[in-house]
Structures are given as C-alpha cells and as structure tokens.
Amino acid sequence: MQSFVSGHRADSPQDFLELALGTPVDLWLGVEGESEVERAARLDAARDILSDPEFASGPDDLIRLAAQVVDAHPELFNVVPLPRPARCRPVRRGAAA
C-alpha cells in the first residue's frame, strides 16, 4: 500500500510526517547529538515558522499545538515497532454425519 499526502508519495513514516507538517520533522524533534547552539538555532527557526501568519491559520493551528506538545514532551515520541500478531487460521470442522 502506498501513502500520499497532497498528491506526493510518502515512502516512509518520515516522509509522511514531513509532507503532513510541511516542514522537516527534524526541525521539531531535533537530531541526536545536536549541540546547545544547534538546538537554539533550530528552535529559533521553528518559532519563526510558527509566527508566520500564513502558517497560523486554520488546520495549521493544530500543527502549532502539536509542535508545542513535541517540544514540551519529547518522551511521547519514543516509538518502538510492535511485533505483528500471528495469523489466525479458521478452524475447520468436519462434515456433519
């Protein structure tokens, strides 16, 4: 199955999030090992985007709220894949005698 957002194909969960948010996910979540200076610059860029009136209308208010939640609670995004459950096979019953 393929996922599309606004006519663009999302090949990975990262692509899907970037297309849905309209910005790179790393802008909101950061990258592992970033310095304090890099983090400050990233958050400053995010604030500039959020202060843009074009970004602040309609459904984008939800994106702003999501960005605030991500910043306040990054532990919510420690996601691990779950194993797929084993396939259940239907029980076949013998023919009635």
C-alpha positions, 0 to 999 in steps of 0.5 A: 500500500502506498501513502500520499499526502497532497498528491506526493508519495510518502515512502516512509513514516518520515516522509509522511510526517514531513509532507503532513507538517510541511516542514522537516520533522527534524526541525521539531524533534531535533537530531541526536547529538545536536549541540546547545547552539544547534538546538537554539538555532533550530528552535529559533527557526521553528518559532519563526515558522510558527509566527508566520501568519500564513502558517497560523491559520486554520488546520495549521493551528493544530500543527502549532499545538502539536509542535508545542506538545513535541517540544514540551514532551519529547518522551511521547515520541519514543516509538518502538515497532510492535511485533505483528500478531500471528495469523489466525487460521479458521478452524475447520470442522468436519462434515456433519454425519 
